[in-house]
Amino acid sequence: MSRARALLPVALTVGAALALGGCAELFGPPEPVRDDEGAISEAGEVSVLSLTVGDCLDGVITEGETDSVQVIPCSEPHDVEVYADFPVPGEEYPGDEELFELASVRCEEEFEPYVGTAWLDSELEISWLQPIESTWDLDEERLVTCLLIVTDEQVTGSLRDSQR
């Protein structure tokens, strides 16, 4: 079963996260607690720069700029799961179109190894967080973070190897 798929990119603002990182620790929402394997065991808010593969989020991230997100244990109902990340090559900002193309291709390639089924045959959607030009030089890693999006209902448990 093959169907046309829509890609849902989300721009990533890293400037606010980096500039306000110290203040957020003093006055911001609670940081999540991670277990010995690095999985979220207690909900909290994290910088988008701190997301790791396997993190689950409550609520779909809308298109636009963001610097932090709410993460929850995957054992709780959720809409979004981080399934891959990769650095953007090069020192110069590649431009919005090239970055969109790179992210869409790489996130689609990473989908099947994580979920266990091809993206075009899946009920899940994909999106990603990507650097933006105005904050390019503030982030040394310049990661694209690939996200699984559940569109029909929330899920409980990880989507890894779910074959959804």
DSSP file (Angstrom, degrees, kcal/mol; ACC not computed):
  #  RESIDUE AA STRUCTURE BP1 BP2  ACC     N-H-->O    O-->H-N    N-H-->O    O-->H-N    TCO  KAPPA ALPHA  PHI   PSI    X-CA   Y-CA   Z-CA
    1    1 A M              0   0    0      0, 0.0     2,-0.4     0, 0.0     0, 0.0   0.000 360.0 360.0 360.0 113.7    0.0    0.0    0.0
    2    2 A S        +     0   0    0    119,-0.1     2,-0.3     0, 0.0   119,-0.1  -0.916 360.0 170.9-113.9 138.2    1.7    3.2   -1.2
    3    3 A R        -     0   0    0    117,-0.4     2,-0.1    -2,-0.4     0, 0.0  -0.982  39.7 -96.2-143.2 154.7    0.3    6.6   -0.5
    4    4 A A        -     0   0    0     -2,-0.3     2,-0.4     1,-0.0     0, 0.0  -0.462  44.3-154.3 -67.4 141.8    1.4   10.2   -0.9
    5    5 A R        -     0   0    0     -2,-0.1     2,-0.4   120,-0.0   115,-0.0  -0.932   8.3-138.7-124.0 144.2    2.9   11.5    2.3
    6    6 A A        -     0   0    0     -2,-0.4   120,-0.5     2,-0.0     2,-0.4  -0.818  15.6-140.3 -98.2 139.6    3.2   15.0    3.7
    7    7 A L        -     0   0    0     -2,-0.4   120,-0.2   118,-0.1    97,-0.0  -0.830   7.9-158.1 -99.2 140.0    6.4   16.1    5.5
    8    8 A L  E     -a  127   0A   0    118,-1.4   120,-0.8    -2,-0.4     2,-0.0  -0.672  14.1-173.0-119.9  75.1    6.0   18.3    8.6
    9    9 A P  E     -a  128   0A   0      0, 0.0     2,-0.4     0, 0.0   120,-0.1  -0.352   5.8-161.4 -72.0 150.7    9.3   20.2    9.2
   10   10 A V  E     -a  129   0A   0    118,-2.1   120,-1.4    53,-0.2     2,-0.1  -0.998  16.0-130.5-130.5 126.9    9.7   22.3   12.3
   11   11 A A  E     -a  130   0A   0     53,-0.7     2,-0.5    -2,-0.4    55,-0.5  -0.462  19.6-139.9 -75.4 151.2   12.4   25.0   12.6
   12   12 A L  E     -a  131   0A   0    118,-2.8     2,-0.7    53,-0.2   120,-0.6  -0.955   7.7-158.7-117.6 122.0   14.6   24.9   15.6
   13   13 A T        +     0   0    0     53,-1.9     4,-0.3    -2,-0.5    35,-0.2  -0.895  18.0 168.2 -98.4 117.0   15.7   28.1   17.5
   14   14 A V     >  +     0   0    0     -2,-0.7     4,-2.4   118,-0.1     5,-0.3   0.651  60.1  78.3-102.0 -17.5   18.8   27.4   19.4
   15   15 A G  H  > S+     0   0    0      1,-0.2     4,-3.0     2,-0.2     5,-0.3   0.925  96.4  45.1 -58.9 -48.7   19.8   31.0   20.4
   16   16 A A  H  > S+     0   0    0      1,-0.2     4,-2.3     2,-0.2    -1,-0.2   0.897 112.7  52.0 -64.4 -39.4   17.2   31.3   23.2
   17   17 A A  H  4 S+     0   0    0     -4,-0.3     4,-0.4     1,-0.2    -1,-0.2   0.904 115.9  40.2 -64.7 -40.7   18.1   27.9   24.6
   18   18 A L  H >< S+     0   0    0     -4,-2.4     3,-0.6     2,-0.2     4,-0.3   0.921 117.8  46.0 -74.9 -43.5   21.8   28.7   24.7
   19   19 A A  H 3< S+     0   0    0     -4,-3.0     3,-0.3    -5,-0.3     4,-0.2   0.849 121.9  36.0 -69.6 -33.6   21.5   32.2   25.9
   20   20 A L  T 3X S+     0   0    0     -4,-2.3     4,-2.7    -5,-0.3     5,-0.2   0.326  83.0 108.9-102.4   7.1   19.0   31.5   28.6
   21   21 A G  H <> S+     0   0    0     -3,-0.6     4,-1.3    -4,-0.4    -1,-0.2   0.870  80.7  47.3 -53.8 -43.5   20.2   28.1   29.7
   22   22 A G  H  > S+     0   0    0     -4,-0.3     4,-1.1    -3,-0.3    -1,-0.2   0.897 113.3  48.0 -66.5 -40.8   21.6   29.3   33.0
   23   23 A C  H  >>S+     0   0    0      1,-0.2     4,-2.8    -4,-0.2     5,-0.5   0.886 106.5  57.4 -67.0 -38.6   18.4   31.2   33.9
   24   24 A A  H  X5S+     0   0    0     -4,-2.7     4,-2.0     1,-0.2    -1,-0.2   0.864 102.0  55.7 -62.0 -35.1   16.2   28.2   33.0
   25   25 A E  H  <5S+     0   0    0     -4,-1.3    -1,-0.2    -5,-0.2    -2,-0.2   0.872 115.2  38.5 -65.2 -34.7   18.0   26.1   35.5
   26   26 A L  H  <5S+     0   0    0     -4,-1.1    -2,-0.2    -3,-0.4    -1,-0.2   0.871 137.6  10.5 -81.8 -38.9   17.2   28.6   38.3
   27   27 A F  H  <5S+     0   0    0     -4,-2.8    -3,-0.2    -5,-0.1    -2,-0.2   0.531 103.0  96.0-122.0 -10.1   13.7   29.6   37.3
   28   28 A G  S  <<S-     0   0    0     -4,-2.0     3,-0.1    -5,-0.5    -4,-0.0  -0.037  82.3 -68.4 -81.1-177.8   12.4   27.3   34.6
   29   29 A P        -     0   0    0      0, 0.0    -1,-0.2     0, 0.0    -2,-0.0  -0.178  69.8 -75.3 -65.0 164.0   10.3   24.2   34.7
   30   30 A P        -     0   0    0      0, 0.0    15,-2.3     0, 0.0    -5,-0.0  -0.311  45.8-119.1 -65.5 142.6   11.7   21.0   36.2
   31   31 A E        -     0   0    0     13,-0.2    15,-0.1    -3,-0.1     2,-0.0  -0.484  35.7-104.4 -71.9 148.8   14.2   19.0   34.2
   32   32 A P        -     0   0    0      0, 0.0     2,-0.5     0, 0.0    11,-0.2  -0.344  29.2-123.4 -70.8 159.8   13.1   15.5   33.4
   33   33 A V  E     -G   42   0B   0      9,-1.8     8,-3.8    10,-0.0     9,-1.6  -0.900  23.7-157.3-104.2 133.6   14.6   12.6   35.3
   34   34 A R  E     -G   40   0B   0     -2,-0.5     6,-0.2     6,-0.3     5,-0.1  -0.867  10.2-132.2-110.4 144.8   16.4    9.9   33.3
   35   35 A D    >   -     0   0    0      4,-2.8     3,-1.8    -2,-0.4    -1,-0.1  -0.136  44.1 -80.7 -81.5-174.0   17.0    6.3   34.4
   36   36 A D  T 3  S+     0   0    0      1,-0.3    -1,-0.1     2,-0.1    -2,-0.0   0.759 132.3  51.2 -62.7 -25.7   20.3    4.5   34.1
   37   37 A E  T 3  S-     0   0    0      2,-0.1    -1,-0.3     0, 0.0    -3,-0.0   0.474 121.0-106.5 -89.2  -2.6   19.7    3.7   30.4
   38   38 A G  S <  S+     0   0    0     -3,-1.8     2,-0.2     1,-0.3    -2,-0.1   0.423  73.8 138.6  94.0  -0.4   19.0    7.4   29.6
   39   39 A A        -     0   0    0      1,-0.1    -4,-2.8    -5,-0.1    -1,-0.3  -0.499  63.9-100.3 -78.1 147.9   15.2    6.9   29.2
   40   40 A I  E     +G   34   0B   0     -6,-0.2    34,-0.3    32,-0.2    -6,-0.3  -0.519  43.6 169.7 -67.1 124.9   12.9    9.6   30.7
   41   41 A S  E    S+     0   0B   0     -8,-3.8     2,-0.4     1,-0.3    -7,-0.2   0.604  70.1  31.0-111.1 -20.0   11.5    8.3   34.0
   42   42 A E  E    S-G   33   0B   0     -9,-1.6    -9,-1.8    30,-0.1    -1,-0.3  -0.992  90.9-110.4-139.1 133.4    9.9   11.6   35.2
   43   43 A A        +     0   0    0     -2,-0.4     2,-0.3   -11,-0.2    29,-0.2  -0.100  50.3 137.4 -59.7 154.9    8.4   14.2   32.9
   44   44 A G  E     -B   71   0A   0     27,-2.0    27,-3.1   -12,-0.1     2,-0.4  -0.968  51.1 -83.2-178.7 179.2   10.0   17.6   32.5
   45   45 A E  E     -B   70   0A   0    -15,-2.3     2,-0.3    -2,-0.3    25,-0.2  -0.863  42.1-177.7-105.1 135.6   11.0   20.3   30.0
   46   46 A V  E     -B   69   0A   0     23,-2.6    23,-2.5    -2,-0.4     2,-0.1  -0.928  33.0-102.3-129.4 154.5   14.2   20.0   28.0
   47   47 A S  E >   -B   68   0A   0     -2,-0.3     3,-2.1    21,-0.2     4,-0.3  -0.450  34.7-120.4 -63.6 145.3   16.1   22.2   25.5
   48   48 A V  G >  S+     0   0    0     19,-2.0     3,-0.7     1,-0.3    -1,-0.1   0.738 115.5  64.7 -62.4 -19.3   15.6   20.8   22.0
   49   49 A L  G 3  S+     0   0    0     18,-0.4    -1,-0.3     1,-0.2    19,-0.1   0.649  99.1  53.4 -74.9 -14.4   19.4   20.5   22.0
   50   50 A S  G <  S+     0   0    0     -3,-2.1    -1,-0.2     2,-0.1    -2,-0.2   0.415  78.3 120.0-101.2  -0.5   19.1   17.9   24.7
   51   51 A L    <   -     0   0    0     -3,-0.7     2,-0.3    -4,-0.3    -3,-0.0  -0.377  44.2-165.8 -64.7 143.3   16.6   15.5   23.0
   52   52 A T    >   -     0   0    0    -14,-0.1     3,-2.3    -2,-0.0    30,-0.3  -0.916  33.6 -80.8-128.8 158.2   17.9   12.0   22.5
   53   53 A V  T 3  S+     0   0    0     -2,-0.3    30,-0.2     1,-0.3     3,-0.1  -0.333 118.3  30.4 -56.5 130.7   16.7    9.1   20.4
   54   54 A G  T 3  S+     0   0    0     28,-3.0    -1,-0.3     1,-0.4   -14,-0.1   0.225  84.4 135.7 100.4 -12.2   13.8    7.4   22.2
   55   55 A D    <   -     0   0    0     -3,-2.3    27,-2.8   -16,-0.1    -1,-0.4  -0.441  43.0-147.6 -67.9 142.7   12.5   10.5   24.0
   56   56 A C  E     -DC  72  81A   0     16,-0.7    16,-2.4    25,-0.2     2,-0.4  -0.893   8.7-158.7-114.8 145.0    8.7   10.8   24.0
   57   57 A L  E     -DC  71  80A   0     23,-2.7    23,-1.7    -2,-0.4    22,-1.6  -0.931  16.0-133.8-124.7 144.7    6.8   14.1   23.9
   58   58 A D  S    S+     0   0    0     12,-0.9    12,-0.2    -2,-0.4    20,-0.1  -0.868  79.9  19.1 -98.7 106.7    3.3   14.9   24.8
   59   59 A G  S    S-     0   0    0     -2,-0.8     2,-0.2     2,-0.1    11,-0.1   0.169  90.6 -86.6 107.3 135.0    1.7   17.0   22.1
   60   60 A V        -     0   0    0      1,-0.1     2,-0.5    90,-0.1    89,-0.1  -0.499  40.5-122.8 -72.0 136.8    2.7   17.6   18.5
   61   61 A I        -     0   0    0     -2,-0.2     2,-0.1    -4,-0.0     3,-0.1  -0.698  30.0-137.4 -79.5 127.0    5.2   20.3   17.9
   62   62 A T        -     0   0    0     -2,-0.5    -1,-0.0     1,-0.1     2,-0.0  -0.443  30.0 -83.1 -85.1 160.9    3.7   22.8   15.5
   63   63 A E  S    S+     0   0    0     -2,-0.1     2,-0.3   -53,-0.1   -53,-0.2  -0.352  92.3  59.9 -61.2 138.8    5.5   24.4   12.6
   64   64 A G  S    S-     0   0    0    -55,-0.1   -53,-0.7    -3,-0.1     2,-0.4  -0.947  92.0 -39.0 139.1-159.6    7.6   27.4   13.8
   65   65 A E        +     0   0    0     -2,-0.3     2,-0.3   -55,-0.1   -53,-0.2  -0.837  52.8 164.6-108.2 140.8   10.4   28.0   16.1
   66   66 A T        -     0   0    0    -55,-0.5   -53,-1.9    -2,-0.4     3,-0.1  -0.988  24.4-170.7-148.7 153.4   10.9   26.5   19.5
   67   67 A D  S    S+     0   0    0     -2,-0.3   -19,-2.0     1,-0.3   -18,-0.4   0.533  75.0  27.3-121.9 -13.0   13.7   26.1   22.0
   68   68 A S  E     -B   47   0A   0    -21,-0.3     2,-0.3   -20,-0.1    -1,-0.3  -0.987  59.2-167.7-147.4 158.1   12.3   23.7   24.6
   69   69 A V  E     -B   46   0A   0    -23,-2.5   -23,-2.6    -2,-0.3     2,-0.6  -0.949  29.0-108.3-141.3 158.6    9.7   20.8   24.7
   70   70 A Q  E     -B   45   0A   0     -2,-0.3   -12,-0.9   -25,-0.2     2,-0.3  -0.808  35.9-166.7 -89.0 123.0    7.9   18.8   27.3
   71   71 A V  E     -BD  44  57A   0    -27,-3.1   -27,-2.0    -2,-0.6   -14,-0.2  -0.850   6.5-177.8-110.2 150.0    9.2   15.2   27.5
   72   72 A I  E     - D   0  56A   0    -16,-2.4   -16,-0.7    -2,-0.3   -32,-0.2  -0.917  39.6 -80.3-138.2 162.0    7.5   12.3   29.3
   73   73 A P    >   -     0   0    0      0, 0.0     3,-2.0     0, 0.0    84,-0.1  -0.411  39.3-126.5 -60.2 141.5    8.2    8.6   29.9
   74   74 A C  T 3  S+     0   0    0    -34,-0.3    83,-3.7     1,-0.3     4,-0.1   0.666 106.7  73.3 -65.9 -14.8    7.2    6.6   26.9
   75   75 A S  T 3  S+     0   0    0     81,-0.2    -1,-0.3     2,-0.1   -34,-0.0   0.612  89.1  74.5 -73.7 -11.1    5.0    4.4   29.2
   76   76 A E  S <  S-     0   0    0     -3,-2.0    81,-0.4     1,-0.1    79,-0.1  -0.704 105.8 -83.4 -97.1 154.4    2.6    7.4   29.3
   77   77 A P        +     0   0    0      0, 0.0     2,-0.3     0, 0.0    79,-0.2  -0.326  62.5 166.8 -57.4 133.0    0.3    8.3   26.4
   78   78 A H  B     -H  155   0C   0     77,-2.2    77,-2.4    -4,-0.1   -20,-0.2  -0.953  39.9-153.6-148.2 164.5    2.2   10.4   23.8
   79   79 A D  S    S+     0   0    0    -22,-1.6    71,-3.0    -2,-0.3     2,-0.3   0.593  78.7  45.3-111.1 -20.7    2.0   11.8   20.3
   80   80 A V  E     -CE  57 149A   0    -23,-1.7   -23,-2.7    69,-0.2     2,-0.4  -0.963  53.8-177.1-136.2 142.6    5.7   12.2   19.3
   81   81 A E  E     -CE  56 148A   0     67,-1.6    67,-3.1    -2,-0.3     2,-0.4  -0.993  27.8-126.2-140.9 134.6    8.9   10.2   19.6
   82   82 A V  E     + E   0 147A   0    -27,-2.8   -28,-3.0    -2,-0.4    65,-0.2  -0.663  33.8 167.9 -76.0 125.2   12.4   11.1   18.7
   83   83 A Y  E     -     0   0A   0     63,-2.1     2,-0.3    -2,-0.4    64,-0.2   0.549  57.1  -0.9-119.3  -9.9   13.7    8.3   16.4
   84   84 A A  E     - E   0 146A   0     62,-1.0    62,-2.8   -32,-0.1    -1,-0.4  -0.974  50.3-169.0-167.0 159.0   17.0    9.7   14.9
   85   85 A D  E     + E   0 145A   0     -2,-0.3    60,-0.2    60,-0.2    58,-0.0  -0.975   8.5 176.6-150.7 156.4   19.3   12.6   14.8
   86   86 A F  E     - E   0 144A   0     58,-2.0    58,-2.8    -2,-0.3     2,-0.2  -0.986  31.3-106.1-157.2 149.1   22.2   13.6   12.6
   87   87 A P  E     - E   0 143A   0      0, 0.0    56,-0.2     0, 0.0    55,-0.2  -0.511  30.4-122.0 -78.0 146.3   24.6   16.5   12.2
   88   88 A V        -     0   0    0     54,-2.4    11,-0.0    53,-0.5     2,-0.0  -0.781  35.2-126.3 -83.7 124.8   24.3   18.9    9.3
   89   89 A P        +     0   0    0      0, 0.0    -1,-0.0     0, 0.0     2,-0.0  -0.312  63.6  39.9 -73.0 156.1   27.6   18.9    7.4
   90   90 A G  S    S-     0   0    0      1,-0.1    -2,-0.1     3,-0.1     3,-0.0  -0.017  74.6-105.7  96.7 162.8   29.6   22.0    6.6
   91   91 A E  S    S+     0   0    0      2,-0.1     2,-0.3    -2,-0.0    -1,-0.1   0.718  95.3  70.3 -96.0 -28.0   30.5   25.2    8.3
   92   92 A E  S    S-     0   0    0      1,-0.1     0, 0.0     2,-0.0     0, 0.0  -0.691  96.2 -99.4 -94.9 145.0   28.1   27.5    6.3
   93   93 A Y        -     0   0    0     -2,-0.3     3,-0.1     1,-0.2    -2,-0.1  -0.454  31.8-145.3 -59.3 125.6   24.3   27.5    6.6
   94   94 A P        -     0   0    0      0, 0.0     4,-0.3     0, 0.0    -1,-0.2   0.614  42.7-102.6 -75.1 -10.9   23.2   25.4    3.6
   95   95 A G     >  -     0   0    0      3,-0.1     4,-2.4     1,-0.1     5,-0.2  -0.030  31.9 -85.3  99.8 151.2   20.0   27.4    3.0
   96   96 A D  H  > S+     0   0    0      1,-0.2     4,-2.5     2,-0.2     5,-0.2   0.896 124.6  47.8 -60.0 -44.9   16.4   26.6    3.9
   97   97 A E  H  > S+     0   0    0      2,-0.2     4,-2.4     1,-0.2    -1,-0.2   0.926 113.9  45.6 -66.3 -45.0   15.7   24.5    0.8
   98   98 A E  H  > S+     0   0    0     -4,-0.3     4,-2.7     2,-0.2    -1,-0.2   0.899 114.3  49.1 -65.3 -40.0   18.8   22.4    1.0
   99   99 A L  H  X S+     0   0    0     -4,-2.4     4,-2.7     2,-0.2     5,-0.2   0.901 110.7  50.6 -65.8 -41.2   18.4   21.8    4.7
  100  100 A F  H  X S+     0   0    0     -4,-2.5     4,-2.7    -5,-0.2    -2,-0.2   0.928 112.4  47.3 -59.8 -45.8   14.7   20.8    4.1
  101  101 A E  H  X S+     0   0    0     -4,-2.4     4,-2.2     2,-0.2     5,-0.2   0.926 113.0  47.9 -63.3 -46.4   15.8   18.4    1.4
  102  102 A L  H  X S+     0   0    0     -4,-2.7     4,-2.7     1,-0.2     5,-0.3   0.936 114.6  46.4 -59.4 -48.2   18.6   16.9    3.5
  103  103 A A  H  X S+     0   0    0     -4,-2.7     4,-2.7     1,-0.2     5,-0.3   0.913 112.1  49.7 -63.5 -44.2   16.3   16.5    6.5
  104  104 A S  H  X S+     0   0    0     -4,-2.7     4,-1.6    -5,-0.2    -1,-0.2   0.907 115.2  43.4 -64.7 -40.7   13.4   14.9    4.5
  105  105 A V  H  X S+     0   0    0     -4,-2.2     4,-2.2    -5,-0.2    -2,-0.2   0.956 118.0  43.2 -68.5 -50.3   15.7   12.4    2.9
  106  106 A R  H  X S+     0   0    0     -4,-2.7     4,-2.0    -5,-0.2    -2,-0.2   0.898 114.0  50.1 -66.4 -40.7   17.7   11.4    6.0
  107  107 A C  H  X S+     0   0    0     -4,-2.7     4,-0.7    -5,-0.3    -1,-0.2   0.884 111.4  49.5 -66.6 -36.1   14.6   11.2    8.3
  108  108 A E  H >X S+     0   0    0     -4,-1.6     3,-0.7    -5,-0.3     4,-0.7   0.908 110.5  50.7 -66.7 -39.9   12.8    9.0    5.7
  109  109 A E  H 3< S+     0   0    0     -4,-2.2    -2,-0.2     1,-0.2    -1,-0.2   0.858 110.7  49.0 -63.6 -35.7   15.9    6.7    5.5
  110  110 A E  H 3X S+     0   0    0     -4,-2.0     4,-1.0     1,-0.2    -1,-0.2   0.595  94.4  79.3 -80.5 -11.6   16.1    6.4    9.3
  111  111 A F  H XX S+     0   0    0     -4,-0.7     4,-2.9    -3,-0.7     3,-0.7   0.966  90.4  45.7 -64.3 -57.5   12.3    5.6    9.7
  112  112 A E  H 3X S+     0   0    0     -4,-0.7     4,-2.3     1,-0.3    -1,-0.2   0.887 108.6  54.7 -60.5 -43.4   12.3    1.9    8.7
  113  113 A P  H 34 S+     0   0    0      0, 0.0    -1,-0.3     0, 0.0    -2,-0.2   0.838 118.0  37.4 -59.5 -29.1   15.3    0.8   10.8
  114  114 A Y  H << S+     0   0    0     -4,-1.0    47,-3.1    -3,-0.7    -2,-0.2   0.912 127.7  30.7 -86.7 -47.1   13.6    2.3   13.9
  115  115 A V  H  < S-     0   0    0     -4,-2.9    48,-3.1    45,-0.3    49,-0.2   0.832  97.6-126.9 -85.4 -34.4    9.9    1.5   13.3
  116  116 A G  S  < S+     0   0    0     -4,-2.3     2,-0.3    -5,-0.4    -4,-0.1   0.531  79.9  72.9  98.2   7.0   10.4   -1.8   11.4
  117  117 A T  S    S-     0   0    0     -6,-0.2    -1,-0.3    -5,-0.1    -2,-0.2  -0.974  90.5 -89.8-145.8 157.3    8.2   -0.9    8.4
  118  118 A A    >   -     0   0    0     -2,-0.3     3,-1.0     1,-0.1     4,-0.3  -0.389  33.4-125.1 -68.2 145.3    8.6    1.4    5.4
  119  119 A W  G >  S+     0   0    0    -11,-0.3     3,-1.6     1,-0.3    -1,-0.1   0.890 109.8  56.4 -59.0 -41.5    7.4    5.0    6.0
  120  120 A L  G 3  S+     0   0    0      1,-0.3  -117,-0.4     3,-0.0    -1,-0.3   0.725 110.8  45.1 -66.1 -19.9    5.1    4.9    2.9
  121  121 A D  G <  S+     0   0    0     -3,-1.0    -1,-0.3  -119,-0.1    -2,-0.2   0.341  99.7  97.7-100.0   4.7    3.4    1.8    4.4
  122  122 A S    <   -     0   0    0     -3,-1.6    42,-0.1    -4,-0.3    -3,-0.0  -0.538  68.5-142.4 -97.3 157.7    3.1    3.2    7.9
  123  123 A E  S    S+     0   0    0     41,-3.2    28,-0.4    -2,-0.2     2,-0.2   0.470  80.1  91.7 -89.0  -5.1    0.3    5.0    9.7
  124  124 A L        -     0   0    0     40,-0.4     2,-0.3    26,-0.1    26,-0.2  -0.553  65.7-145.1 -89.7 154.5    2.9    7.3   11.3
  125  125 A E  E     - F   0 149A   0     24,-2.5    24,-2.8    -2,-0.2     2,-0.3  -0.710  12.2-136.5-107.8 165.9    4.0   10.7   10.0
  126  126 A I  E     + F   0 148A   0   -120,-0.5  -118,-1.4    -2,-0.3     2,-0.3  -0.921  27.0 157.1-123.8 153.9    7.5   12.2   10.2
  127  127 A S  E     -aF   8 147A   0     20,-2.0    20,-3.0    -2,-0.3     2,-0.3  -0.859  18.0-152.8-151.7-176.1    8.7   15.6   11.0
  128  128 A W  E     -aF   9 146A   0   -120,-0.8  -118,-2.1    -2,-0.3     2,-0.4  -0.992  18.7-122.2-161.4 161.9   11.9   17.1   12.3
  129  129 A L  E     +aF  10 145A   0     16,-2.3    16,-2.3    -2,-0.3  -118,-0.2  -0.928  37.9 179.7-104.5 134.7   13.6   19.9   14.2
  130  130 A Q  E     -a   11   0A   0   -120,-1.4  -118,-2.8    -2,-0.4    14,-0.2  -0.959  30.5-100.1-137.0 154.0   16.3   21.7   12.2
  131  131 A P  E     -a   12   0A   0      0, 0.0     2,-0.3     0, 0.0  -118,-0.1  -0.290  34.6-140.9 -64.7 156.8   18.7   24.6   12.8
  132  132 A I    >>  -     0   0    0   -120,-0.6     3,-1.3  -121,-0.1     4,-0.5  -0.860  20.9-112.5-117.8 159.4   17.8   28.0   11.4
  133  133 A E  G >4 S+     0   0    0     -2,-0.3     3,-1.1     1,-0.3     4,-0.4   0.861 111.0  59.6 -59.4 -40.5   20.1   30.5    9.8
  134  134 A S  G 34 S+     0   0    0      1,-0.3    -1,-0.3     2,-0.1     3,-0.1   0.697 117.6  31.7 -67.1 -17.2   19.9   33.2   12.6
  135  135 A T  G X> S+     0   0    0     -3,-1.3     3,-1.6  -123,-0.2     4,-0.7   0.288  85.0 111.2-119.0   8.5   21.2   30.7   15.2
  136  136 A W  G X< S+     0   0    0     -3,-1.1     3,-0.9    -4,-0.5    -2,-0.1   0.878  80.3  46.5 -51.5 -47.0   23.5   28.6   13.0
  137  137 A D  G 34 S+     0   0    0     -4,-0.4    -1,-0.3     1,-0.2    -2,-0.1   0.546 103.0  65.2 -78.9  -6.3   26.7   29.8   14.5
  138  138 A L  G <4 S+     0   0    0     -3,-1.6     2,-0.6     1,-0.1    -1,-0.2   0.644  95.3  62.0 -87.2 -16.1   25.5   29.4   18.1
  139  139 A D    <<  -     0   0    0     -3,-0.9    -1,-0.1    -4,-0.7  -124,-0.0  -0.942  59.7-168.6-117.9 115.3   25.2   25.6   17.9
  140  140 A E  S    S+     0   0    0     -2,-0.6    -1,-0.1     1,-0.2    -2,-0.0   0.848  89.0  45.1 -70.8 -34.3   28.3   23.6   17.3
  141  141 A E  S    S-     0   0    0    -54,-0.1   -53,-0.5     2,-0.0    -1,-0.2   0.877  80.3-164.3 -79.6 -37.7   26.5   20.3   16.6
  142  142 A R        -     0   0    0    -55,-0.2   -54,-2.4     1,-0.2     2,-0.2   0.953  22.6-172.9  52.1  58.8   23.8   21.7   14.3
  143  143 A L  E     -E   87   0A   0    -56,-0.2     2,-0.5   -13,-0.1    -1,-0.2  -0.546  27.8-146.1 -86.7 146.0   21.6   18.6   14.6
  144  144 A V  E     -E   86   0A   0    -58,-2.8   -58,-2.0    -2,-0.2     2,-0.6  -0.952  20.0-155.0 -99.0 130.0   18.5   17.6   12.7
  145  145 A T  E     -EF  85 129A   0    -16,-2.3   -16,-2.3    -2,-0.5     2,-0.3  -0.943   6.5-144.2-112.4 117.1   16.2   15.7   15.1
  146  146 A C  E     -EF  84 128A   0    -62,-2.8   -63,-2.1    -2,-0.6   -62,-1.0  -0.628  16.4-161.3 -86.1 136.4   13.8   13.3   13.4
  147  147 A L  E     -EF  82 127A   0    -20,-3.0   -20,-2.0    -2,-0.3     2,-0.4  -0.947  15.0-142.8-123.2 135.5   10.3   12.9   15.0
  148  148 A L  E     -EF  81 126A   0    -67,-3.1   -67,-1.6    -2,-0.4     2,-0.5  -0.809  22.4-156.4 -87.9 135.5    7.6   10.2   14.7
  149  149 A I  E     -EF  80 125A   0    -24,-2.8   -24,-2.5    -2,-0.4     2,-0.6  -0.969   8.1-153.8-119.8 124.9    4.2   11.7   14.8
  150  150 A V        +     0   0    0    -71,-3.0   -26,-0.1    -2,-0.5   -90,-0.1  -0.870  16.9 177.5 -94.2 120.3    1.1    9.8   15.8
  151  151 A T        +     0   0    0     -2,-0.6    -1,-0.1   -28,-0.4     3,-0.1   0.710  67.7  45.8-101.3 -21.6   -1.9   11.4   14.1
  152  152 A D  S    S-     0   0    0      1,-0.3     2,-0.3   -29,-0.2    -1,-0.1   0.888 121.6 -20.1 -93.8 -41.2   -4.9    9.3   15.1
  153  153 A E  S    S-     0   0    0    -75,-0.1    -1,-0.3   -74,-0.1   -75,-0.1  -0.977  74.2 -86.2-160.1 159.9   -4.5    8.7   18.8
  154  154 A Q        -     0   0    0     -2,-0.3     2,-0.3    -3,-0.1   -75,-0.2  -0.365  41.5-143.9 -70.5 155.5   -1.9    8.7   21.5
  155  155 A V  B     -H   78   0C   0    -77,-2.4   -77,-2.2   -79,-0.1     2,-0.4  -0.824   3.2-141.9-117.2 158.5    0.2    5.6   22.0
  156  156 A T        +     0   0    0     -2,-0.3   -81,-0.2   -79,-0.2   -82,-0.1  -0.987  69.5  20.6-119.3 130.2    1.7    4.1   25.2
  157  157 A G  S    S-     0   0    0    -83,-3.7   -79,-0.1    -2,-0.4   -82,-0.1  -0.176 101.9 -49.0  96.8 164.6    5.1    2.6   24.9
  158  158 A S        -     0   0    0      1,-0.1    -2,-0.1    -2,-0.1  -103,-0.0  -0.337  34.4-142.2 -70.8 151.0    7.9    3.1   22.4
  159  159 A L    >   +     0   0    0     -4,-0.1     3,-2.0     2,-0.1     4,-0.3   0.443  63.0 124.2 -89.1  -2.4    7.3    3.1   18.7
  160  160 A R  T 3  S-     0   0    0      1,-0.3   -45,-0.3     2,-0.1   -46,-0.1  -0.418  89.9  -4.7 -60.1 128.8   10.7    1.3   18.2
  161  161 A D  T 3  S+     0   0    0    -47,-3.1    -1,-0.3    -2,-0.1   -46,-0.2   0.704  95.5 129.7  59.1  23.7   10.1   -1.9   16.3
  162  162 A S    <   -     0   0    0     -3,-2.0   -46,-0.2   -48,-0.2    -2,-0.1   0.680  59.5-144.1 -79.2 -18.2    6.3   -1.4   16.5
  163  163 A Q              0   0    0    -48,-3.1   -47,-0.1    -4,-0.3   -45,-0.1   0.786 360.0 360.0  56.2  29.9    5.8   -1.9   12.7
  164  164 A R              0   0    0     -5,-0.3   -41,-3.2   -49,-0.2   -40,-0.4   0.442 360.0 360.0 -82.1 360.0    3.2    0.7   12.7
